Amino acid sequence: MTANRPSKEKTLLLILACINFTHILDFMIMMPLGNYLMPFFQISPQQFTLLVAAYTISAGISGFIAAFFADRYDRKKILLIGYCGFLIGTLACGLAPSYQALLGARLLAGTFGGLIGAQVLSIVSDLIPFERRGAAMGSVMAAFSIASTFGVPFSLYLANLISWHAPFLLVALLGLILIPLIIRHIPSMEGHIAAKEDQGKKLEVLTRVLADPHQRLALLFSGLIMMGHFLVVPFINPYLEFNNGYSKTQTPMIYLAGGVAAFFASTILGRMSDRYGKLKVFTICILASLPLVILITNLPPIPFGWVLVFFACWFIVSTGRGVTAQAMVSNVVDPRYRGGFMSFNSSVQQMGTSAASLVAGFVILKGEGGRILRYPWLGYLSIAVLLVCVLLGRKIFRVAAQKAKAAGTDRFSPAISADGKPGTGYAHSHSTTTP
C-alpha cells in the first residue's frame, strides 16, 4: 500500500457516496411527494405508485441488460454514461408540465439510473478487501442517510417554498457539479476484463448466475429485502398528513431525525459487522425492525416527538440490514464476474422496489379527505417478506462460506466464516486498477 493510498481511497469513497446521494435522493424524493402530486395532478394512489414504480421498472430492465456487457468495459466509463443520462432524465422531471410528461421523464431517468448503483458497488467491491468492505459499504451507503437527513427535508422545503419541480432541479444541479470530479478522481478500472477469447458468449453472464444456486438465492434475497422495506414507504407522508393530521412542515422532520440517526449508525453498524459478523448484525437489525413496522403502519395520533423517535429507530435498523446485506451479497461471486452479477443484483433490487410500490398501490384505498385506508395490511405483508429474508440470509451465506472453505479458494474472504463471523487466514485479493 502506498503512502497516499488512504487519502485517495477516502476521496474515492466520498465521490461514490456523493453519486449515491444524488441517485438515491432522486429516487427517494418521489415517495414523500405523494401528498403534493396526488392533489396537484388529481390522481389516485394507484397512479401515484405508478410514478414511483416507473423509475425502478426502467432501472431494473436497463440493469438487467447492462449485466451482459458490464464486465467487458471500464467500470468508470459505464458509470459516467449512466450518470449523465440519469441527470438528463432528472432535469426532464423538474421541467415536466403534466402527469404523462413526468411519468415519461421518470422512465428516462430510471433507464440510465439502473447503470449507476451496480457500478458504484462493483467499484467498492473491487478496490476494498472484504475484511474492510463492511465499513466501506457503510461509508458509501451513508449517502442514503444523508439524503434522508438533509436531501429530503430540504427538497420538501423547496417544494413548499417553490413547487414540487424544485427538488428534481436541485438534483440535476448537484450532479452537474460532480461530473468533473468523477472524471478526475475515479480511476479507470479494466483489471477485471478478461481476454476476448476468455469472455465467451454474452448469454454466459446469465447462465453463469443461473447455474450457481447461491447466486440465485442471493439475488432473490436482495429483491425481497428491498420489497420488504419499500412496501410501507410510499404512503408514509400521506398517512401522517391525511390520517393523523400532521402538517407538511412537520412530516419532513421524520427524514431529518431518521437520517441523522442512520448516518451515524451506518458506519458503526458497518464496522460492527466486520468485527462480529455480517450475518449476525443483519439478523439482529431485521428482527428489531419488525415491531417498528407494526407501530408505523398502525400509528395513532400521538405527540410528534414520539413519531420522530420511532422513525429514527426504524431508519437505524433499516440502514443496518441494508449495509450488511450488500456486503454479504458482494462476495458470492468471483471478482472478474462481479460487474455482471452486481448489475443483476441492482436490477433485481429495482424490481423488488417496483413490486413493492405496485402492490402498495393495489392494497391502498383512498378515503374521504384523502385518508389512506388499509395501510396496516402493508405492514403485515412487509413483516412476512422480511422474515423470509432472515431464513434466506442464513441459508445463503452459511452454505456459501462452507463451500468456499472446502474448495480452498479466495472466493469468500476468511473475514467471514460459516456462521457469518470473522475468520482467520489469507486475505482476499485480485488484480485491478487501484487508486
Phi, psi and omega in degrees: 000130180283163184296325184265006181295318180304317181292321178293323178295320178295319178297316179301311181296324178295316180294317178297323177295321178293321176299313178299323180302308182293319181297313182288321180299318179300320179286316186291324189293336180295324185293308179288356176275005181302319181280000170260313188285323181298314176290324184296313182265356183057054183246162180274167174304323180295319178293324178295315180294335174293323174298317179294316184286335184304315180299311186288329177295310180293325177293322178294320179293313181293324177295322178296314179296320181298332181301336183279347179229358186300325183274005182256355185225165176301125182299326181297318181295318179297319179298316181296315180298312180298319184289320178296315178296321178299318180294323177296316178296321179293320176299320178297325176298317182294338182255002185294128182267350185214169178300316181296319179294321178294320178298316178295321179294324177295322177296319180293313180299320180292326180302316179274329179298333179295343179275343192280306188303315181296321181291321177299312181294324179293320179297315178297315182294326181285325188264339185249124179300154186300325182293343176243005188286331178300314178294321180294316176300321178299321180294314181291319182281354171297343175302327176299316181293319180293321177299321179288319186289310185250318187295306183294310178301318180292322178295320177292327175297317177296322178297320177292320185283319186246282177188175180292345179293328190301318181303322181289323176294325177297315180298317180298320179294315179298320179295323178298323178293328184284334186308307180297331178290323176297314181299321186277321193253341177269123183285156171296140183232099182235004182294338181278349187280122178280164175300150185305322182288345180262356186281333178069193181283154182299323183292346178296335176300316180285314182295329177296319178290314183294333182282343183257110182298330180290321177292321178298314180293325179296321178292317176300317178301314180298315181296320181289326176302313181293320180296315180299324181284312190276359173300325185260350189286315189302333186250018177298306183296311177300323179295315181295323182278306188280333181265320186254353173082012176284145186277167177296338177279340180271317188301327176299340182294335179294327178286328177292309180296315180294321180292319177299313180297316182289330179301312179286325182291327184299315179289316182297313181291327175298316178291321178297323179292326176293326185273316188255348180117126184293322180295319181295312181296319178301312183297318179298316181296320178299308184295325179291336182280339188297310178296332179290325177297316178300316182296315184294320183277353176238025189293123175275168175295111181227168176307136188295335176301321177291326176300317180297320180297313182297317181290326177298316179296320180294319178298321182298306184290329177294319177295318180299316181289328178292315180299311184290323180297315182289327176296321179288315182299324183297344186254015179267005184221149178295148184305321184289343176254005189293323182300313179296315180297316181292333173293316174300318180300313179298319180298315180294323177298316179297320179293323176297320177293318178299314180300319179299315181296316182292320177296318178300317179295328179288322184284316188288140172242152180257120181262194180296140179068019180082007181302142180265119182255147177069023177299322177303330178302321180294325178297316180295320178294320178300317180297317179300316180295317182293326177294323174298323179297325177299314180295317180296316181301315180295319181292313184299306192275336173289311180295318182295318180294320178295319179296318180295320180295319180293326181283342180070028180257173177260021181297325173243127180298146175294358176290350177232134180250187185298334179258013177084006180265162177298145178241199180229168179124207184280161180264147177290137179208160176196165184272126176196167176287129182245152182284000000 
